[in-house]
Amino acid sequence: MAQRIKDMEMPLVIVTDKFSHWAFPYTDYVFEAHSAVKTYWDSTAAINVVLNLMIDAIAVKLGPKAL
């Protein structure tokens, strides 16, 4: 899908952890969040923060149209 979006010259935003580097050939808009923490299982908290901040920025930009 990423290749098709690139071929169509559409903007593509990828949010991933720091261990996945596959997105860079497809877009300049790659947000890498740290998921490695000192627990048994990695945490997706940082990825959720990045996504929440992006959604908030879009809502602020749209203003009342976001509702």
Backbone as ProteinMPNN parsed JSONL, in Angstrom:
{"seq_chain_A": "MAQRIKDMEMPLVIVTDKFSHWAFPYTDYVFEAHSAVKTYWDSTAAINVVLNLMIDAIAVKLGPKAL", "coords_chain_A": {"N_chain_A": [[0.817, -1.169, 0.0], [1.947, 1.236, 0.784], [3.803, 1.674, -1.264], [2.096, 2.03, -3.436], [0.755, 4.399, -2.688], [2.929, 6.146, -2.713], [3.549, 6.013, -5.447], [1.312, 7.298, -6.443], [1.855, 9.803, -5.686], [0.898, 10.873, -3.316], [0.695, 12.374, -0.06], [2.163, 10.682, 2.694], [2.057, 9.574, 5.974], [3.836, 7.982, 8.457], [3.784, 6.356, 11.536], [5.813, 4.839, 13.806], [7.806, 2.441, 15.683], [11.204, 2.734, 16.939], [12.554, 0.619, 15.868], [11.635, -0.18, 13.432], [12.373, 0.383, 10.217], [11.392, 0.448, 7.686], [9.765, 2.343, 6.448], [11.032, 4.617, 5.433], [11.907, 4.618, 2.639], [9.533, 5.257, 1.396], [8.371, 7.641, 2.273], [8.98, 10.968, 3.54], [7.883, 11.636, 5.87], [8.123, 10.316, 8.579], [7.584, 9.255, 11.785], [9.298, 8.287, 14.482], [8.946, 6.561, 17.445], [10.066, 5.82, 20.729], [9.902, 2.59, 21.983], [11.006, 0.783, 23.634], [11.302, -0.114, 26.898], [12.142, -0.514, 30.377], [10.818, -2.957, 31.042], [9.186, -6.182, 30.946], [7.681, -6.402, 28.594], [7.566, -4.458, 25.629], [6.501, -1.017, 25.389], [3.729, 0.757, 24.07], [3.201, 3.339, 24.634], [4.632, 5.729, 23.953], [4.216, 5.865, 21.195], [1.467, 6.239, 21.173], [1.359, 8.776, 22.351], [2.603, 10.362, 20.359], [0.722, 10.035, 18.271], [-1.577, 11.149, 19.52], [-0.729, 13.823, 19.862], [-0.456, 14.571, 17.185], [-3.115, 14.349, 16.276], [-4.294, 16.294, 17.909], [-2.962, 18.604, 16.971], [-3.946, 18.725, 14.362], [-6.676, 19.094, 14.877], [-6.594, 21.588, 16.165], [-5.641, 23.16, 14.069], [-7.77, 22.915, 12.239], [-9.791, 24.072, 13.693], [-13.092, 25.151, 14.527], [-14.182, 23.561, 12.515], [-13.311, 21.032, 13.026], [-15.031, 19.769, 14.667]], "CA_chain_A": [[0.0, 0.0, 0.0], [2.83, 2.399, 0.837], [4.356, 1.886, -2.603], [1.032, 2.587, -4.292], [0.561, 5.792, -2.281], [4.084, 6.88, -3.237], [3.378, 6.098, -6.899], [0.248, 8.272, -6.699], [2.394, 11.073, -5.192], [0.082, 11.35, -2.2], [1.468, 12.419, 1.18], [2.015, 9.514, 3.558], [2.642, 9.732, 7.302], [4.011, 6.699, 9.139], [4.193, 6.403, 12.939], [6.334, 3.505, 14.1], [8.817, 2.46, 16.734], [12.548, 2.993, 16.413], [13.124, -0.599, 15.306], [11.077, -0.397, 12.09], [12.928, 1.391, 9.314], [10.885, 0.163, 6.347], [8.956, 3.435, 5.898], [11.828, 5.709, 4.865], [11.902, 4.696, 1.171], [8.219, 5.641, 0.894], [7.941, 8.969, 2.697], [9.837, 11.745, 4.437], [7.09, 11.887, 7.074], [8.196, 9.151, 9.455], [7.74, 9.596, 13.192], [9.749, 7.123, 15.246], [8.803, 6.716, 18.889], [10.761, 4.778, 21.485], [8.983, 1.633, 22.605], [11.766, -0.059, 24.56], [11.327, 0.343, 28.288], [12.744, -1.532, 31.249], [9.821, -3.924, 31.497], [9.227, -7.413, 30.153], [7.06, -6.159, 27.29], [7.723, -3.079, 25.16], [5.336, -0.164, 25.607], [3.281, 1.582, 22.944], [2.806, 4.641, 25.173], [5.24, 6.826, 23.187], [3.524, 5.93, 19.908], [0.172, 6.856, 21.456], [1.584, 10.207, 22.572], [2.829, 10.969, 19.04], [-0.562, 10.073, 17.564], [-2.445, 12.123, 20.184], [-0.254, 15.167, 19.535], [-0.784, 14.835, 15.781], [-4.558, 14.581, 16.204], [-4.548, 17.597, 18.519], [-2.484, 19.651, 16.061], [-4.893, 18.805, 13.245], [-7.909, 19.691, 15.393], [-6.332, 23.019, 16.383], [-5.538, 23.778, 12.738], [-9.107, 22.963, 11.644], [-10.655, 24.922, 14.504], [-14.467, 24.657, 14.682], [-14.496, 22.547, 11.501], [-12.903, 19.725, 13.529], [-16.164, 19.153, 15.36]], "C_chain_A": [[0.877, 1.255, 0.0], [3.425, 2.701, -0.533], [3.313, 2.498, -3.53], [0.775, 4.059, -3.969], [1.706, 6.65, -2.801], [3.956, 7.065, -4.743], [2.326, 7.135, -7.284], [0.647, 9.683, -6.258], [1.488, 11.716, -4.15], [0.951, 11.413, -0.949], [1.144, 11.209, 2.059], [2.742, 9.784, 4.864], [2.676, 8.358, 7.96], [4.459, 6.972, 10.571], [4.59, 4.985, 13.323], [7.28, 3.58, 15.292], [10.201, 2.583, 16.103], [13.199, 1.768, 15.785], [12.642, -0.883, 13.887], [11.54, 0.721, 11.17], [12.411, 1.249, 7.889], [10.232, 1.368, 5.685], [9.768, 4.488, 5.144], [11.9, 5.735, 3.339], [10.59, 5.233, 0.589], [7.809, 7.068, 1.223], [9.009, 9.65, 3.549], [9.161, 11.959, 5.782], [7.015, 10.635, 7.94], [8.454, 9.644, 10.873], [8.097, 8.315, 13.938], [9.639, 7.426, 16.733], [9.526, 5.558, 19.575], [9.733, 3.873, 22.155], [9.69, 0.727, 23.612], [11.807, 0.593, 25.937], [11.873, -0.796, 29.143], [11.671, -2.417, 31.887], [9.914, -5.146, 30.594], [8.741, -7.16, 28.73], [7.284, -4.708, 26.887], [6.413, -2.312, 25.318], [5.006, 0.628, 24.351], [2.904, 2.989, 23.395], [3.375, 5.794, 24.345], [4.577, 6.975, 21.819], [2.158, 6.58, 20.092], [0.304, 8.354, 21.685], [1.785, 10.924, 21.238], [1.513, 11.093, 18.282], [-1.516, 11.089, 18.184], [-2.025, 13.551, 19.874], [-0.562, 15.53, 18.086], [-2.27, 15.138, 15.623], [-4.907, 15.939, 16.787], [-4.123, 18.729, 17.595], [-3.426, 19.82, 14.875], [-6.182, 19.468, 13.698], [-7.743, 21.184, 15.634], [-6.291, 23.749, 15.047], [-6.917, 23.926, 12.092], [-10.058, 23.877, 12.406], [-12.051, 24.319, 14.62], [-14.859, 23.593, 13.652], [-14.138, 21.141, 11.981], [-14.047, 19.012, 14.241], [-17.069, 18.624, 14.328]], "O_chain_A": [[0.583, 2.222, -0.702], [3.538, 3.865, -0.916], [3.626, 3.389, -4.32], [0.597, 4.872, -4.875], [1.48, 7.761, -3.28], [4.222, 8.149, -5.261], [2.434, 7.775, -8.33], [-0.114, 10.635, -6.43], [1.331, 12.936, -4.106], [1.854, 10.591, -0.788], [-0.006, 10.777, 2.147], [3.909, 10.177, 4.862], [1.664, 7.659, 8.011], [5.402, 7.731, 10.796], [3.804, 4.048, 13.182], [7.522, 4.656, 15.839], [10.344, 2.54, 14.881], [14.29, 1.872, 15.224], [13.199, -1.749, 13.211], [11.139, 1.874, 11.332], [12.949, 1.874, 6.975], [10.152, 1.41, 4.457], [9.218, 5.184, 4.29], [11.952, 6.83, 2.777], [10.543, 5.62, -0.578], [6.981, 7.647, 0.521], [9.828, 8.992, 4.191], [9.798, 12.414, 6.732], [5.975, 9.981, 8.021], [9.422, 10.36, 11.127], [7.299, 7.381, 14.012], [10.173, 8.424, 17.216], [9.58, 4.449, 19.045], [8.809, 4.347, 22.814], [9.04, -0.008, 24.355], [12.292, 1.713, 26.1], [12.04, -1.916, 28.661], [11.63, -2.597, 33.105], [10.636, -5.14, 29.597], [9.333, -7.656, 27.772], [7.199, -3.817, 27.732], [5.34, -2.913, 25.373], [5.901, 1.108, 23.655], [2.341, 3.754, 22.612], [2.654, 6.752, 24.064], [4.396, 8.093, 21.338], [1.737, 7.384, 19.26], [-0.557, 9.122, 21.256], [1.198, 11.983, 21.012], [1.223, 12.145, 17.712], [-2.194, 11.818, 17.46], [-2.88, 14.407, 19.646], [-0.894, 16.679, 17.793], [-2.644, 16.074, 14.917], [-5.728, 16.662, 16.222], [-4.848, 19.714, 17.451], [-3.674, 20.942, 14.434], [-6.728, 20.311, 12.987], [-8.65, 21.964, 15.341], [-6.849, 24.838, 14.915], [-7.202, 24.948, 11.467], [-11.019, 24.396, 11.837], [-12.186, 23.108, 14.793], [-15.775, 22.808, 13.897], [-14.608, 20.158, 11.409], [-14.026, 17.791, 14.396], [-18.109, 18.052, 14.653]]}, "name": "protein", "num_of_chains": 1, "seq": "MAQRIKDMEMPLVIVTDKFSHWAFPYTDYVFEAHSAVKTYWDSTAAINVVLNLMIDAIAVKLGPKAL"}
